């Protein structure tokens, strides 16, 4: 039997998984991994966008864009590892020599099977290999797009070796591909959202007054272990819920005290991000009023989101409703944007925020998370993820109905 850490004042033999968490079962068999053919299609789309932007090559260091296009999972360090995808010709990789076997193993499992791997020893300059690889493909001058999270030291190293290259941001290409999700990507995100909601409900039913946020965190970890996906969540209590990202201070859940759980899990690289705010017991009239306003603001944002509408209009719809309910002006109580893009990153392009005139398109995915935060008292945030359809927007998960019955 899985032990998750003692409940407050419980004997060791009682420190077992609560029934609501024990009832959770693995969801892993629902997730079908992204295929090599899908990644080939992504590379082809990237090359089309590169052509439109007159970009001769795309450099991808370790990170989610590398995984998106190639399937390789690689973190960044001070040592350069990168894949270069030219507009024309075969892709290549630059890799520390002692990592060659690992690099080939990962690349051979995706669309770059058999790709050239240029290796460098610790006393050699890896940036020269980037320049040489490009030159051998006819790119001595021209435009090299680099993924936006490429460390500056990598960009500077390439610029020093190949000053004739024009190094630019590749975001129009990487975001241009990743912002619009395929049906398969939407399926993976739906599974992630369903898993997170199941975990939250199981934890909610296991919580008791007197527990700390660490007790709640142990329950969350156990619950994600049961559904089979890596996930986490922050837990904030009482006045700390008025801080959108909470506090590390020790907190104890009390009867009729607001609790906020926020975060998600990852399914084959795709994320969920859900927030639920609730009380154990009876909520005050003020708490209920604030919850109702936030609930209506979330609905207003959802109604506003449809293809062709500017990103900023979705934020404006929720912000106006909150301000008109006497929780304005502007950012006074609703202190952050209404939503962010989500996919392989928990936060990615585009953002639902004032000033972003990018029009929405079918296949985009966002959080929808208005909130009201009353310093020194409490905060309420409701967050579900939504995807843009051909005619509007849909949430992956149902909205929370109330503070006292957050899961119906």
C-alpha positions in Angstrom: 0.0 0.0 0.0 1.3 3.4 -1.0 2.2 5.7 2.0 2.1 9.4 1.3 3.1 10.9 4.6 1.1 11.1 7.8 -2.0 13.1 8.1 -2.0 15.5 11.0 -2.0 13.7 14.4 -2.4 10.3 12.7 -0.6 7.2 13.8 1.9 5.6 11.3 -0.5 2.7 10.6 -3.2 5.2 9.5 -0.9 7.1 7.1 -2.3 5.4 4.0 -3.7 6.7 0.7 -7.2 8.2 1.2 -9.9 6.3 -0.7 -10.4 9.2 -3.2 -6.8 8.9 -4.3 -6.6 5.1 -4.1 -9.5 5.0 -6.5 -7.5 6.8 -9.2 -6.2 4.6 -12.1 -3.5 5.0 -14.7 -4.5 7.0 -17.8 -1.2 6.4 -19.7 -2.8 4.0 -22.2 -4.9 6.9 -23.5 -1.9 8.8 -24.7 -0.6 8.1 -28.2 2.9 9.6 -28.8 3.7 12.0 -31.6 4.9 10.0 -34.6 8.0 10.5 -36.7 5.8 11.3 -39.7 4.1 14.1 -37.8 7.6 15.5 -36.9 8.5 15.4 -40.6 5.4 17.4 -41.5 6.5 20.0 -38.8 9.9 20.3 -40.3 8.4 20.8 -43.8 6.1 23.5 -42.4 9.1 25.2 -40.7 10.9 25.2 -44.1 7.9 26.8 -45.8 7.9 29.5 -43.1 11.6 29.9 -43.4 11.2 30.5 -47.2 8.6 33.1 -46.6 10.9 34.9 -44.1 13.9 34.5 -46.3 15.7 32.5 -43.6 18.4 30.1 -44.8 18.7 27.9 -41.7 17.2 27.3 -38.3 19.2 26.5 -35.2 17.6 24.6 -32.3 19.5 24.1 -29.1 18.2 21.8 -26.3 14.6 22.5 -25.3 11.0 22.1 -26.3 11.4 23.3 -29.9 14.1 20.7 -30.5 11.8 18.1 -29.1 8.8 19.4 -31.1 10.6 19.0 -34.5 13.0 16.1 -33.8 11.7 14.2 -30.8 15.1 14.6 -29.1 14.9 15.5 -25.4 18.0 17.6 -24.5 18.7 20.2 -21.9 21.0 23.2 -22.3 24.3 23.6 -20.5 27.5 25.6 -21.2 28.3 23.0 -23.9 26.8 23.6 -27.3 24.4 20.9 -28.5 22.2 22.0 -31.4 20.4 20.8 -34.5 20.6 22.9 -37.6 17.8 22.6 -40.2 18.7 24.3 -43.4 16.1 25.6 -45.9 17.5 23.2 -48.4 19.6 20.2 -47.8 20.0 17.8 -44.9 19.9 18.8 -41.3 23.0 18.3 -39.0 23.8 18.3 -35.4 26.7 19.8 -33.4 27.5 17.8 -30.3 30.2 17.3 -27.6 32.2 14.2 -28.7 31.5 12.3 -25.5 27.7 12.8 -26.1 27.8 11.4 -29.7 26.2 8.0 -28.9 23.4 9.6 -26.9 22.8 12.2 -29.6 22.6 9.6 -32.3 20.3 7.4 -30.2 17.8 10.2 -29.8 18.1 11.6 -33.4 17.7 8.1 -34.9 14.3 7.7 -33.2 12.9 10.6 -35.1 12.8 12.3 -38.5 16.6 13.0 -38.5 17.6 9.3 -38.5 21.2 9.1 -39.9 21.7 12.9 -39.8 25.3 14.1 -39.8 26.6 14.7 -36.3 29.6 17.0 -36.0 31.5 16.4 -32.8 33.9 18.6 -30.8 36.3 17.9 -28.0 36.4 20.1 -24.8 39.4 22.1 -26.1 37.8 22.9 -29.5 35.5 25.6 -30.7 32.0 24.2 -31.4 30.8 27.3 -33.2 33.3 26.6 -36.0 31.4 23.4 -36.6 28.1 25.3 -37.0 29.8 27.6 -39.5 31.4 24.7 -41.4 28.2 22.7 -41.5 26.3 25.7 -42.9 29.1 26.4 -45.4 29.1 22.8 -46.7 25.4 23.4 -47.5 26.1 26.6 -49.4 25.3 28.9 -46.5 28.4 31.2 -45.9 26.3 34.3 -45.8 22.6 34.8 -45.4 20.1 34.5 -42.5 20.4 32.1 -39.6 17.3 31.9 -37.4 17.9 30.9 -33.8 15.3 29.6 -31.4 14.4 32.3 -28.9 15.6 30.5 -25.8 19.1 30.0 -27.3 21.7 31.1 -24.7 23.4 34.3 -25.7 26.8 32.7 -25.4 25.8 30.3 -28.2 24.6 33.1 -30.5 27.7 35.3 -29.7 30.0 32.3 -30.4 28.5 31.7 -33.8 28.6 35.5 -34.6 32.3 35.7 -33.8 33.1 32.7 -36.1 30.7 33.6 -38.9 30.3 37.4 -39.0 28.9 37.3 -42.5 25.8 35.5 -41.2 22.8 37.6 -40.2 21.5 36.0 -36.9 17.8 36.7 -36.2 15.1 35.4 -34.0 13.4 32.2 -35.4 10.2 32.9 -33.4 8.1 33.5 -36.5 9.0 30.0 -37.6 9.0 28.1 -34.3 5.9 29.9 -32.9 4.4 29.9 -36.4 4.4 26.1 -36.2 3.8 25.5 -32.5 0.9 28.0 -31.9 -1.5 26.0 -34.1 -2.1 22.6 -32.5 -3.0 19.5 -34.5 -5.9 17.2 -33.5 -3.3 14.9 -32.0 -1.8 17.6 -29.9 -5.3 18.7 -28.8 -6.0 15.1 -27.8 -2.8 15.0 -25.6 -3.7 18.3 -24.0 -7.2 17.0 -23.3 -5.8 14.0 -21.6 -3.5 16.2 -19.5 -6.4 18.4 -18.5 -8.6 15.5 -17.6 -5.8 13.9 -15.5 -5.2 17.2 -13.6 -8.9 17.6 -12.9 -9.2 14.0 -11.6 -6.2 14.6 -9.3 -7.6 17.9 -8.0 -10.9 16.3 -7.2 -9.3 13.4 -5.4 -7.1 15.6 -3.4 -10.0 18.0 -2.5 -12.0 15.0 -1.2 -9.0 13.9 0.9 -8.2 17.3 2.5 -9.0 17.9 6.1 -8.8 21.0 8.3 -5.5 21.1 10.1 -3.5 19.9 7.1 -0.6 22.0 5.8 0.2 22.8 2.2 3.0 20.2 2.5 0.4 17.5 3.4 -1.6 18.6 0.4 1.5 18.5 -1.8 2.1 14.9 -0.7 -1.4 14.0 -1.6 -1.0 15.7 -5.0 2.2 13.7 -5.7 0.5 10.5 -4.8 -2.5 11.2 -7.0 -0.3 12.0 -10.1 1.6 8.8 -9.4 -1.7 6.9 -9.7 -2.8 8.5 -13.0 0.6 8.0 -14.4 1.8 11.4 -15.5 4.4 13.8 -14.0 2.7 16.7 -12.4 2.8 19.2 -9.5 0.7 21.9 -7.9 1.1 24.8 -5.6 -1.3 25.0 -2.7 -2.1 28.4 -1.0 -4.3 29.0 1.9 -6.3 32.0 3.3 -4.6 35.4 2.8 -1.9 33.8 0.7 -4.4 33.1 -2.0 -4.4 36.9 -2.6 -0.9 36.5 -4.0 -1.3 35.1 -7.5 1.7 32.8 -7.2 1.4 32.4 -3.5 4.1 32.2 -0.8 6.5 29.7 0.7 5.3 30.6 4.2 3.9 27.7 6.3 0.1 27.5 5.9 -2.6 25.5 7.6 -5.9 24.7 6.0 -8.8 25.7 8.3 -12.5 25.3 8.3 -14.1 27.7 5.8 -10.7 29.0 4.7 -10.1 29.6 1.0 -7.7 27.2 -0.6 -6.2 27.6 -4.1 -4.5 24.8 -6.0 -2.7 25.7 -9.3 -0.6 23.9 -11.9 -0.8 20.8 -14.0 0.8 17.8 -15.6 2.6 16.7 -18.8 1.4 14.1 -21.3 4.0 13.2 -23.9 5.4 16.7 -23.7 2.0 18.6 -23.6 0.9 20.5 -20.5 -2.2 21.3 -18.6 -2.6 24.3 -16.3 -5.7 24.4 -14.0 -6.6 26.4 -10.9 -9.3 25.6 -8.5 -10.3 27.8 -5.5 -12.6 26.3 -2.8 -13.3 26.1 0.9 -13.7 23.2 3.2 -17.0 24.0 4.9 -19.0 27.2 4.5 -17.9 30.2 2.4 -18.7 33.7 3.5 -21.1 35.9 1.4 -18.1 38.0 0.3 -16.2 35.0 -0.9 -19.2 33.8 -2.8 -19.7 37.1 -4.5 -16.1 37.3 -5.6 -16.3 33.7 -6.9 -19.4 34.6 -8.9 -17.7 37.6 -10.5 -14.6 35.6 -11.4 -16.7 32.8 -12.8 -18.6 35.2 -15.0 -15.4 36.8 -16.1 -14.0 33.4 -17.1 -17.2 32.8 -19.1 -16.9 36.3 -20.7 -13.4 35.5 -21.9 -14.5 32.2 -23.3 -17.4 33.9 -25.2 -15.0 36.5 -26.6 -12.5 34.0 -27.9 -13.1 33.1 -31.6 -11.1 33.1 -34.8 -10.2 36.6 -36.1 -10.7 38.3 -32.7 -7.5 40.0 -31.4 -5.9 38.4 -28.4 -6.2 41.6 -26.4 -10.0 41.5 -26.8 -10.3 38.3 -24.7 -8.5 40.0 -21.8 -10.6 43.1 -22.2 -13.9 41.1 -21.9 -12.9 39.6 -18.6 -11.3 42.8 -17.2 -14.4 44.9 -18.1 -16.7 42.5 -16.2 -14.5 42.5 -13.1 -14.1 46.3 -13.2 -17.9 46.9 -13.7 -18.4 44.7 -10.6 -16.5 47.3 -8.5 -13.2 45.4 -8.6 -11.4 47.9 -10.7 -10.0 50.0 -12.1 -7.9 48.0 -14.5 -5.2 45.9 -12.7 -6.1 46.9 -9.1 -7.6 43.6 -8.1 -7.3 41.6 -11.4 -3.5 41.9 -11.4 -2.4 39.8 -14.4 -3.4 39.0 -18.0 -6.4 36.7 -18.5 -4.4 34.0 -20.2 -1.3 32.6 -21.9 -0.7 30.2 -24.7 0.0 26.6 -23.6 1.3 23.5 -25.2 4.8 22.0 -24.8 5.5 25.0 -22.5 3.3 25.8 -19.6 3.5 29.4 -20.8 4.0 30.0 -24.5 2.9 32.3 -27.4 0.5 33.9 -27.9 -0.6 35.8 -24.8 -4.1 37.1 -24.1 -3.0 40.6 -22.9 -3.6 44.2 -23.7 -1.5 45.3 -26.6 -1.4 42.0 -28.4 -3.3 42.5 -31.7 -2.6 39.1 -33.1 -5.8 37.5 -34.3 -6.9 34.2 -32.8 -6.9 31.2 -35.1 -8.4 27.7 -34.9 -6.1 25.3 -33.1 -4.6 27.9 -30.7 -4.7 26.9 -27.0 -4.8 29.2 -24.0 -5.4 29.3 -20.3 -8.5 31.2 -19.3 -7.8 32.4 -15.8 -9.3 35.6 -14.4 -8.8 36.4 -10.7 -9.6 38.9 -8.0 -7.0 39.3 -5.3 -7.9 41.2 -2.1 -4.6 41.7 -0.2 -4.8 40.7 3.4 -8.0 38.7 2.9 -8.2 36.2 0.1 -8.0 35.7 -3.6 -10.1 33.7 -6.1 -8.8 32.5 -9.4 -10.5 30.0 -11.8 -8.4 28.6 -14.5 -9.2 26.1 -17.3 -7.5 25.6 -20.6 -9.3 26.4 -23.8 -8.8 25.7 -27.5 -10.0 27.9 -30.4 -12.4 26.1 -32.7 -13.6 27.2 -36.2 -16.5 29.1 -34.6 -15.5 30.0 -31.1 -13.7 28.4 -28.1 -14.1 25.4 -25.9 -12.7 24.5 -22.5 -11.0 21.1 -22.1 -12.6 20.9 -18.6 -15.9 22.1 -17.1 -15.9 25.3 -15.1 -15.9 25.0 -11.3 -19.5 25.5 -10.1 -18.9 26.9 -6.6 -16.5 27.4 -3.7 -18.3 24.8 -1.6 -18.8 22.3 -4.4 -15.9 22.9 -6.7 -16.3 19.7 -8.6 -20.1 19.5 -8.7 
